[in-house]
Amino acid sequence: MLRDLHVRNLAVLSEAEVRFGPGLNVLTGETGAGKSLVVDSLALITGSRASSELIRTGADSTRVTGIFEPEGDDWRNLLDEAGVSVEGAEVVIRREINREGRNRIYVNDQPATLRLLTGLAPHLLRIHAQNEELRLADPELQRSLLDRTEGDAALALLAATEAAEHDYRELADRLAALQGDERARLERVDLLRFQAGEIDAARLGPEEDVDLRRERDLLRNSEAITRSLGGSLGLLFDDEGAAAERVHQAGRALGEVADWVPEVAGWVSELDELRIRLEEVARGLRDGLQGVDADPNRLDMVEERLASIERLMRKYGASAREILERRERIGRELDDLVLDDEARAELEGEVDGALGRYKEVALRLSAARGEWASALGERLHAELEDLAMGRAVFNVALGRVRRESSPLTIDGRPVEFSAAGIDDVVFELTANPGEEPQPLAKVASGGELSRVYLALQLAIRGRDTAGRPTLVFDEVDSGVGGAEAAALGRKLQRLSRGEQVLVVTHLPQVASYADAHFKVSKDVVDGRTHMVVNEMDSEARVLEIARMLAGKEVTDLSRSHAEELITVAGRDR
């Protein structure tokens, strides 16, 4: 969930703080009020292109901050891998752009890259605006949406397909290395044998570099260490009037009055324990002094050994342990490259077996997708009927891409395959009766794409087990009116149950279903245009919906109609 949005100096928006809530959050306002700027600010914190042209006139920079409470654990794993610390279940994203074109990104107040932000964004927000065509034309997204309609059942098949493909690729890569040019193979064998010999000659221990650096630090600073340990030993035990002696004297002095002061016995006992502990520390200091080696010859040996290891590290790994791991990989590759004919034939059999197992599971996934596609088409038709697209025909076409070089054949044809299976998934649509369905990217308008996406989300809802990000719809109501507008409001409200949906709308029927209603407006102060975003109370909502119904002049009739819309929407919850 997006909890808070803070925007400063973005175009005509000087400063705004908006707190969103769960459920359906609606933004309305007059044409040109700047509703799209709220969506633009959200796009910035999901990694969209930033430009200094977005900065408000007279300001040096613009800043957008979003505070999220996302679901699931994928986002947390992503931040852990990037080294970004996470406390609790909150993610704070801040993006700053200045006039010089510098673009700074922070995640939980830690500097981050645009790559991390774009990877994190799908776990936080999905923005669906007409000018982006919802990304619904992307074949990868279409396949993902189809698979998500079946939740855990699809996940299990997808995981099995991915595992089978990984096993095949690993074996096929080993075989490909053997079947290459003979001269190249022999050169590779010579190189690997040289590298193995170089590493073996060093006789490395897995933690040797760490131990040597620690020893080098001790040797380099032996004088300071000796002075510190020796001085501390004198103060605690060896010098005249040392701490241990004074503690002993204090105990004896107290013992002289033990008969008259009852508490003294306990104090004397504590002082005895303290003296014993001081003696233990002193013994440790003496042992430490004896272990300090100031031998310059030993320092030279350590430096020379470390230099040798670091030369190997520049070639084979960042530590002694990584070098040894590289040696293991070299050994395995050498074993493969020098296989005899019998072993090579055995590997070829393993590759064929792995490809057969992949084919089996990929065909199961493909058959299941055929069933999912049919069911999705039926569910989508029912959803689109209420969205002024009752005559639309939606179809999910499954195909396979022919690839002559592919080792996998289906029905005698070589086909392209991947960890996601063998299917090419294409969403097709026709909004006009009698026309053949065409790929969505070719025939759907921006408004139709928005409504198809909304219908897809409703069809998927309850089946998708992944963490659900906040959905943002910009102008999803384009081309919708009358009864369809009320149906659209009901569907958006239904979609938002247990989730969070943000909608920019100009339809009062949609706005009446809001759980939280925000008005975007412009004011001119001292000759400067200012845009403001305010959450409205129940009375202000009635006036805003009445304005949306009647225009600038709110009448008793439009007000009554607005109240009726809100009441009906409340009954539909």
C-alpha positions as MATLAB code, in Angstrom:
seq = 'MLRDLHVRNLAVLSEAEVRFGPGLNVLTGETGAGKSLVVDSLALITGSRASSELIRTGADSTRVTGIFEPEGDDWRNLLDEAGVSVEGAEVVIRREINREGRNRIYVNDQPATLRLLTGLAPHLLRIHAQNEELRLADPELQRSLLDRTEGDAALALLAATEAAEHDYRELADRLAALQGDERARLERVDLLRFQAGEIDAARLGPEEDVDLRRERDLLRNSEAITRSLGGSLGLLFDDEGAAAERVHQAGRALGEVADWVPEVAGWVSELDELRIRLEEVARGLRDGLQGVDADPNRLDMVEERLASIERLMRKYGASAREILERRERIGRELDDLVLDDEARAELEGEVDGALGRYKEVALRLSAARGEWASALGERLHAELEDLAMGRAVFNVALGRVRRESSPLTIDGRPVEFSAAGIDDVVFELTANPGEEPQPLAKVASGGELSRVYLALQLAIRGRDTAGRPTLVFDEVDSGVGGAEAAALGRKLQRLSRGEQVLVVTHLPQVASYADAHFKVSKDVVDGRTHMVVNEMDSEARVLEIARMLAGKEVTDLSRSHAEELITVAGRDR';
ca = [
       0.000    0.000    0.000;
       1.098    3.578   -0.739;
       0.646    5.348    2.566;
       2.073    8.832    1.959;
       3.094   10.901   -1.046;
       5.149   14.090   -0.630;
       5.789   16.299   -3.662;
       7.748   19.533   -3.854;
       8.282   21.915   -6.789;
       6.898   19.661   -9.509;
       5.606   21.902  -12.325;
       2.800   24.045  -10.825;
       2.686   21.885   -7.690;
       4.739   23.820   -5.136;
       4.221   21.424   -2.244;
       1.740   18.712   -1.351;
       1.401   15.971    1.225;
      -1.212   13.319    0.553;
      -2.044   10.419    2.841;
      -3.771    7.615    0.992;
      -5.735    4.831    2.621;
      -6.733    1.278    1.812;
      -9.472    0.608   -0.700;
     -10.501    2.930   -3.520;
      -8.763    6.331   -3.552;
     -10.229    8.730   -6.135;
      -8.748   11.981   -7.456;
     -11.016   14.466   -9.208;
     -10.839   18.069  -10.310;
     -11.681   20.393  -13.150;
     -10.046   19.900  -16.540;
      -6.528   21.331  -16.388;
      -6.413   21.292  -12.585;
      -3.302   19.098  -12.669;
      -4.631   15.651  -11.778;
      -2.079   14.080  -14.110;
       0.739   15.633  -12.062;
      -0.101   13.285   -9.195;
       0.307   10.343  -11.562;
       3.516   11.906  -12.947;
       4.953   12.128   -9.439;
       4.126    8.461   -8.836;
       5.772    7.582  -12.143;
       8.976    9.299  -11.005;
       9.273    7.129   -7.911;
       8.747    4.009  -10.009;
      11.701    4.823  -12.263;
      10.244    6.765  -15.194;
      12.412    9.210  -17.123;
      13.233   12.378  -15.176;
      13.773   15.799  -16.752;
      14.750   19.176  -15.336;
      11.763   20.570  -17.267;
       9.574   19.136  -14.503;
      11.053   21.564  -11.949;
       8.804   24.441  -10.910;
       9.829   27.834  -12.269;
      12.131   29.579   -9.810;
      13.017   26.394   -7.910;
      16.407   24.654   -8.026;
      15.101   21.108   -7.765;
      12.058   18.897   -7.447;
      11.591   16.109   -4.938;
       9.079   13.278   -4.720;
       8.856   10.921   -1.732;
       6.642    7.880   -1.397;
       6.176    5.806    1.753;
       5.003    2.261    1.023;
       3.881   -0.718    3.072;
       4.204   -3.503    0.463;
       2.938   -7.084    0.702;
       4.932  -10.296    0.341;
       8.673  -10.779    0.737;
      10.000  -10.369   -2.813;
      10.635   -6.651   -2.318;
      12.517   -7.376    0.919;
      14.723   -9.970   -0.803;
      15.470   -7.481   -3.584;
      16.605   -4.834   -1.101;
      18.664   -7.374    0.868;
      20.522   -8.368   -2.303;
      21.215   -4.685   -3.028;
      22.551   -4.125    0.497;
      19.710   -1.776    1.479;
      18.675   -2.214    5.090;
      14.999   -2.709    5.917;
      13.403   -1.975    9.257;
       9.869   -3.187    9.770;
       7.539   -3.390    6.772;
       8.065    0.115    5.394;
       9.875    1.297    2.255;
      10.644    4.980    1.724;
      11.586    6.055   -1.799;
      12.850    9.571   -2.501;
      13.819   10.950   -5.885;
      15.398   14.349   -6.450;
      16.081   16.115   -9.760;
      17.977   19.413  -10.026;
      18.525   21.956  -12.784;
      21.943   20.525  -13.659;
      20.297   17.226  -14.572;
      21.589   15.332  -11.544;
      19.186   12.626  -10.521;
      19.434   11.234   -6.982;
      17.524    8.204   -5.748;
      17.267    7.066   -2.129;
      15.643    3.931   -0.756;
      15.188    4.004    3.024;
      17.512    7.055    3.060;
      20.295    5.042    1.391;
      21.603    6.009   -2.072;
      20.248    3.661   -4.739;
      20.460    3.127   -8.482;
      17.772    3.595  -11.101;
      18.135   -0.098  -11.878;
      17.200   -1.006   -8.297;
      14.267    1.403   -8.389;
      12.843   -0.044  -11.614;
      13.280   -3.555  -10.199;
      11.540   -2.610   -6.964;
       8.708   -0.614   -8.553;
       6.529   -3.578   -9.703;
       6.288   -4.705   -6.071;
       4.999   -1.266   -5.035;
       2.997    0.367   -7.823;
       1.530   -0.457  -11.206;
       0.544    2.641  -13.142;
      -1.846    2.226  -16.045;
      -2.138    5.333  -18.131;
      -3.381    5.702  -21.674;
      -0.187    7.265  -22.958;
       1.734    4.200  -21.809;
      -0.824    1.845  -23.387;
      -0.765   -0.030  -20.078;
       2.222   -2.096  -21.232;
      -0.520   -4.575  -22.033;
       0.898   -5.005  -25.526;
       4.010   -6.657  -24.062;
       3.934  -10.418  -24.843;
       5.837  -11.215  -21.638;
       3.223   -9.365  -19.580;
       0.397  -11.130  -21.413;
       1.897  -14.539  -20.655;
       2.464  -13.528  -17.035;
      -1.130  -12.326  -16.657;
      -2.496  -15.575  -18.107;
      -0.375  -17.645  -15.709;
      -1.374  -15.508  -12.740;
      -5.043  -16.342  -13.313;
      -4.419  -19.805  -11.848;
      -2.324  -18.911   -8.800;
      -0.559  -21.825   -7.069;
      -1.469  -24.365   -9.756;
       0.365  -22.286  -12.345;
       3.293  -21.620  -10.038;
       3.933  -25.326   -9.576;
       3.936  -26.014  -13.333;
       6.088  -22.971  -14.042;
       8.606  -23.997  -11.375;
       8.823  -27.526  -12.822;
       9.338  -26.134  -16.343;
      12.018  -23.709  -15.175;
      13.873  -26.454  -13.280;
      13.765  -28.808  -16.288;
      15.040  -26.069  -18.607;
      17.885  -25.251  -16.203;
      18.956  -28.899  -16.041;
      18.941  -29.184  -19.829;
      20.891  -25.926  -20.368;
      23.557  -26.937  -17.863;
      24.164  -30.284  -19.578;
      23.895  -28.792  -23.082;
      26.505  -26.155  -22.252;
      28.896  -28.863  -21.073;
      28.384  -30.823  -24.280;
      28.767  -27.718  -26.456;
      32.163  -27.059  -24.902;
      33.259  -30.559  -25.950;
      31.899  -30.358  -29.479;
      33.623  -27.141  -30.438;
      36.700  -26.705  -32.596;
      39.358  -29.289  -31.639;
      42.155  -26.738  -31.704;
      40.144  -24.380  -29.480;
      39.431  -27.291  -27.107;
      43.130  -28.164  -26.787;
      44.042  -24.515  -26.237;
      41.410  -24.333  -23.525;
      42.790  -27.492  -21.894;
      46.324  -26.001  -21.899;
      45.053  -22.752  -20.369;
      43.087  -24.533  -17.652;
      46.012  -26.798  -16.784;
      48.287  -23.769  -16.454;
      45.749  -22.011  -14.220;
      45.262  -25.121  -12.089;
      49.031  -25.528  -11.713;
      49.493  -21.897  -10.753;
      46.834  -22.137   -8.042;
      48.068  -25.521   -6.781;
      51.657  -24.256   -6.534;
      50.542  -21.541   -4.117;
      49.241  -24.159   -1.608;
      46.589  -21.787   -0.334;
      44.568  -22.188    2.829;
      40.920  -21.059    2.583;
      41.377  -18.272    5.172;
      45.087  -17.670    4.648;
      44.719  -14.147    3.251;
      42.580  -13.124    6.233;
      45.048  -14.589    8.746;
      48.046  -13.008    7.018;
      46.491   -9.552    6.951;
      45.728   -9.841   10.644;
      49.315  -10.901   11.359;
      50.704   -8.120    9.164;
      48.731   -5.536   11.117;
      50.152   -6.913   14.360;
      53.713   -6.872   13.042;
      53.430   -3.379   11.615;
      52.108   -2.030   14.902;
      54.088   -4.216   17.303;
      55.743   -1.246   19.016;
      52.426    0.494   19.751;
      50.848   -2.820   20.845;
      53.768   -3.598   23.210;
      53.592   -0.121   24.682;
      49.830   -0.334   25.215;
      49.811   -3.839   26.715;
      52.856   -3.183   28.888;
      51.525    0.126   30.157;
      48.169   -1.412   30.979;
      49.847   -4.333   32.788;
      51.871   -1.913   34.926;
      48.851    0.171   35.857;
      46.810   -2.884   36.783;
      49.414   -5.090   38.488;
      53.167   -4.484   38.171;
      53.758   -0.834   39.077;
      53.993    0.461   42.606;
      50.473    1.463   43.704;
      48.890   -0.542   40.818;
      45.145   -1.122   40.759;
      45.365   -4.712   42.035;
      47.484   -3.613   45.013;
      45.113   -0.758   45.862;
      42.096   -3.081   45.718;
      43.898   -5.476   48.078;
      44.706   -2.615   50.472;
      41.094   -1.415   50.383;
      39.890   -4.891   51.341;
      42.311   -5.084   54.290;
      41.266   -1.612   55.517;
      37.604   -2.531   55.388;
      38.266   -5.803   57.185;
      39.410   -3.855   60.249;
      35.878   -2.495   60.816;
      33.910   -5.586   59.770;
      32.798   -6.261   63.353;
      31.048   -2.878   63.571;
      29.650   -2.383   60.030;
      27.536   -5.370   58.841;
      27.746   -4.400   55.144;
      31.560   -4.556   55.131;
      31.695   -8.364   54.720;
      29.845   -8.141   51.406;
      32.079   -5.296   50.200;
      35.237   -7.184   51.091;
      33.963  -10.239   49.208;
      33.273   -8.100   46.097;
      36.759   -6.577   46.315;
      38.296  -10.064   46.498;
      36.415  -11.028   43.316;
      37.559   -7.808   41.648;
      41.202   -8.526   42.611;
      40.955  -12.049   41.170;
      39.534  -10.672   37.918;
      42.317   -8.079   37.744;
      44.879  -10.872   38.126;
      43.215  -12.784   35.267;
      43.365   -9.684   33.046;
      47.007   -9.220   33.982;
      47.790  -12.829   32.979;
      46.088  -12.210   29.655;
      48.143   -9.051   29.102;
      51.391  -10.947   29.859;
      50.417  -13.681   27.374;
      49.636  -10.991   24.819;
      53.019   -9.361   25.340;
      54.788  -12.676   24.825;
      52.835  -13.187   21.582;
      53.897   -9.878   20.036;
      56.539  -10.597   17.413;
      58.574   -7.582   16.334;
      60.798   -9.637   14.008;
      61.227   -7.547   10.785;
      62.194  -10.703    8.879;
      58.794  -12.237    9.678;
      57.068   -9.055    8.472;
      58.939   -9.285    5.155;
      57.866  -12.923    4.763;
      54.216  -12.061    5.461;
      54.281   -9.139    3.013;
      55.838  -11.315    0.319;
      53.303  -14.106    0.821;
      50.392  -11.655    0.736;
      51.721  -10.088   -2.459;
      51.770  -13.544   -4.078;
      48.216  -14.252   -2.991;
      47.023  -10.845   -4.192;
      48.545  -11.515   -7.621;
      46.423  -14.663   -7.794;
      43.398  -12.734   -6.554;
      43.654  -10.329   -9.496;
      43.235  -13.338  -11.778;
      41.034  -15.803   -9.976;
      38.984  -14.271   -7.188;
      38.611  -11.680   -4.453;
      39.866  -13.949   -1.641;
      41.789  -17.149   -1.011;
      38.495  -18.989   -0.583;
      37.209  -17.711   -3.962;
      40.490  -18.746   -5.626;
      40.066  -22.281   -4.284;
      36.450  -22.352   -5.473;
      37.687  -21.280   -8.913;
      40.185  -24.146   -8.786;
      37.322  -26.597   -8.229;
      35.465  -25.206  -11.261;
      38.625  -25.450  -13.368;
      38.982  -29.077  -12.330;
      35.402  -29.892  -13.327;
      35.805  -28.199  -16.711;
      39.072  -30.051  -17.335;
      37.374  -33.331  -16.519;
      34.717  -32.570  -19.141;
      37.178  -31.445  -21.818;
      39.298  -34.572  -21.623;
      36.397  -37.030  -21.638;
      36.939  -40.136  -23.708;
      34.492  -41.174  -26.439;
      32.478  -43.392  -24.104;
      32.036  -40.664  -21.492;
      31.154  -38.149  -24.193;
      28.463  -40.452  -25.559;
      27.111  -40.815  -22.018;
      26.907  -37.028  -21.682;
      25.069  -36.821  -25.001;
      22.533  -39.297  -23.635;
      22.088  -37.176  -20.514;
      21.444  -34.104  -22.672;
      18.811  -35.953  -24.723;
      17.179  -37.226  -21.540;
      17.060  -33.745  -20.021;
      15.525  -32.331  -23.210;
      12.903  -35.068  -23.171;
      12.005  -34.310  -19.562;
      11.720  -30.607  -20.396;
       9.474  -31.380  -23.371;
       7.181  -33.464  -21.187;
       6.675  -30.807  -18.533;
       6.489  -27.952  -21.089;
       3.692  -29.767  -22.939;
       1.802  -30.201  -19.656;
       2.143  -26.463  -19.027;
       1.013  -25.708  -22.594;
      -2.076  -27.912  -22.251;
      -2.963  -26.247  -18.953;
      -2.534  -22.810  -20.543;
      -5.065  -23.806  -23.195;
      -7.628  -24.447  -20.454;
      -6.675  -21.266  -18.592;
      -6.984  -19.223  -21.807;
     -10.528  -20.474  -22.461;
     -11.628  -19.776  -18.875;
     -10.006  -16.324  -18.903;
     -11.810  -15.396  -22.120;
     -15.174  -16.276  -20.578;
     -14.489  -14.358  -17.353;
     -13.233  -11.335  -19.271;
     -16.271  -11.196  -21.534;
     -18.510  -10.991  -18.454;
     -16.413   -8.172  -16.996;
     -16.197   -6.198  -20.268;
     -19.973   -6.366  -20.750;
     -20.401   -3.897  -17.882;
     -17.721   -1.551  -19.228;
     -19.380   -0.389  -22.454;
     -17.621   -3.205  -24.322;
     -20.438   -5.756  -24.357;
     -19.921   -6.503  -28.049;
     -16.176   -6.927  -27.689;
     -14.644  -10.318  -28.281;
     -11.549  -11.145  -26.241;
      -9.442  -14.155  -27.067;
      -6.190  -15.621  -25.760;
      -4.288  -17.193  -28.645;
      -1.530  -19.705  -27.939;
       1.113  -20.358  -30.546;
       4.683  -21.558  -30.910;
       7.540  -19.760  -32.581;
       9.400  -21.841  -35.160;
      13.189  -21.781  -34.639;
      15.166  -23.843  -37.151;
      18.220  -24.117  -34.898;
      16.216  -25.366  -31.910;
      16.935  -28.906  -30.668;
      13.343  -29.185  -29.408;
      10.763  -30.419  -31.904;
       6.994  -30.468  -31.377;
       4.906  -32.285  -33.995;
       7.969  -32.448  -36.210;
       8.694  -28.683  -36.076;
      11.653  -27.101  -34.263;
      10.293  -24.566  -31.757;
      11.686  -21.858  -29.543;
      11.662  -22.674  -25.825;
      12.655  -21.089  -22.519;
      12.235  -21.417  -18.776;
       8.690  -20.064  -19.264;
       7.738  -22.863  -21.649;
       7.031  -23.206  -25.371;
       3.988  -20.958  -25.729;
       3.687  -17.604  -27.453;
       0.734  -15.934  -25.677;
      -1.165  -13.229  -27.567;
      -4.200  -11.341  -26.266;
      -6.599  -10.598  -29.123;
      -9.539   -8.216  -29.219;
     -12.199   -6.924  -31.526;
     -14.559   -4.210  -30.360;
     -16.721   -4.479  -33.482;
     -19.005   -7.436  -34.262;
     -18.114   -9.326  -37.411;
     -14.421   -8.417  -37.297;
     -11.753  -11.000  -36.627;
      -9.928  -10.552  -33.303;
      -6.506   -8.967  -33.753;
      -3.544   -8.629  -31.354;
      -4.416   -6.169  -28.629;
      -1.489   -3.885  -29.486;
      -2.840   -3.327  -33.013;
      -6.534   -2.686  -32.490;
      -7.211   -1.387  -28.958;
      -7.433    2.317  -28.136;
      -5.990    3.698  -24.923;
      -9.376    3.663  -23.186;
     -10.086    0.115  -24.333;
      -6.685   -1.017  -23.091;
      -7.425    0.519  -19.704;
     -10.738   -1.283  -19.445;
      -9.280   -4.580  -20.630;
      -6.596   -4.256  -17.991;
      -9.195   -3.511  -15.313;
     -11.188   -6.549  -16.409;
      -8.022   -8.666  -16.295;
      -7.263   -7.529  -12.772;
     -10.782   -8.482  -11.700;
     -10.430  -11.850  -13.416;
      -7.104  -12.499  -11.715;
      -8.080  -11.183   -8.274;
      -8.334  -13.928   -5.704;
      -6.290  -16.326   -7.823;
      -2.972  -14.481   -7.885;
      -0.838  -15.437   -4.867;
       1.860  -12.815   -5.489;
       2.071   -9.674   -3.351;
      -0.340   -7.124   -4.797;
       1.043   -3.653   -5.507;
      -1.053   -0.505   -5.520;
      -2.896   -0.135   -8.846;
      -3.107    3.338  -10.381;
      -5.606    4.024  -13.195;
      -5.390    7.308  -15.097;
      -8.488    8.125  -17.175;
      -9.701    4.512  -17.182;
     -13.182    5.958  -17.734;
     -12.454    7.439  -21.163;
     -15.433    6.818  -23.462;
     -17.639    5.497  -20.631;
     -20.887    7.094  -19.537;
     -24.348    6.438  -18.162;
     -25.024    3.007  -16.709;
     -21.569    1.811  -17.766;
     -20.018    4.528  -15.594;
     -21.777    3.191  -12.503;
     -20.685   -0.329  -13.438;
     -17.104    0.897  -13.772;
     -17.306    2.419  -10.296;
     -18.611   -0.847   -8.854;
     -15.819   -2.808  -10.517;
     -13.113   -0.455   -9.262;
     -14.569   -0.629   -5.780;
     -14.702   -4.422   -6.038;
     -11.103   -4.538   -7.209;
      -9.998   -2.438   -4.248;
     -11.409   -4.734   -1.554;
      -8.535   -5.794    0.652;
      -6.158   -3.859   -1.615;
      -5.421   -0.298   -2.691;
      -6.477    1.314   -5.965;
      -5.872    4.927   -7.035;
      -8.083    6.322   -9.805;
      -8.022    9.642  -11.652;
     -11.550   10.164  -12.980;
     -13.948   12.753  -14.384;
     -17.046   10.608  -13.818;
     -19.209   11.366  -10.753;
     -20.531    7.785  -10.809;
     -16.971    6.482  -10.298;
     -16.117    9.110   -7.669;
     -19.186    8.156   -5.634;
     -17.638    4.740   -4.886;
     -14.490    6.198   -3.290;
     -13.294    5.146    0.135;
     -11.142    8.307    0.124;
     -11.840   11.228   -2.227;
      -9.190   13.850   -3.086;
      -9.775   17.068   -4.992;
      -7.063   18.572   -7.173;
      -7.404   22.309   -7.791;
      -5.441   25.360   -8.846;
      -5.186   28.747   -7.135;
      -3.406   31.911   -8.257;
      -1.548   33.629   -5.390;
       0.568   36.756   -5.989;
       0.538   36.094   -9.703;
       1.782   32.483   -9.342;
      -0.252   29.371  -10.043;
      -0.388   26.862   -7.198;
      -1.868   23.402   -7.348;
      -3.273   21.826   -4.197;
      -4.487   18.308   -3.334;
      -6.955   17.988   -0.455;
      -8.884   15.054    0.968;
     -12.549   15.925    1.260;
     -14.967   15.273    4.076;
     -18.484   13.999    3.411;
     -19.959   17.478    2.806;
     -17.179   18.521    0.442;
     -17.586   15.222   -1.448;
     -21.244   15.965   -2.097;
     -20.364   19.412   -3.489;
     -17.556   18.019   -5.674;
     -19.719   15.253   -7.151;
     -22.501   17.796   -7.696;
     -19.990   19.985   -9.581;
     -18.980   16.997  -11.694;
     -22.656   16.446  -12.517;
     -23.714   20.029  -13.231;
     -20.559   22.027  -13.908;
     -19.399   25.071  -11.957;
     -22.887   26.084  -10.807;
     -24.089   23.591   -8.204;
     -27.868   23.432   -7.943;
     -30.165   21.834   -5.393;
     -31.005   19.195   -7.985;
     -27.366   18.338   -8.719;
     -26.651   18.244   -4.993;
     -29.566   15.888   -4.428;
     -28.376   13.711   -7.305;
     -24.846   13.640   -5.810;
     -26.194   12.528   -2.438;
     -28.198    9.806   -4.163;
     -25.110    8.545   -6.038;
     -23.109    8.315   -2.801;
     -25.975    6.526   -1.038;
     -26.375    3.974   -3.851;
     -22.618    3.388   -3.919;
     -22.677    2.789   -0.184;
     -25.378    0.151   -0.581;
     -23.323   -1.641   -3.259;
     -20.349   -2.153   -0.952;
];
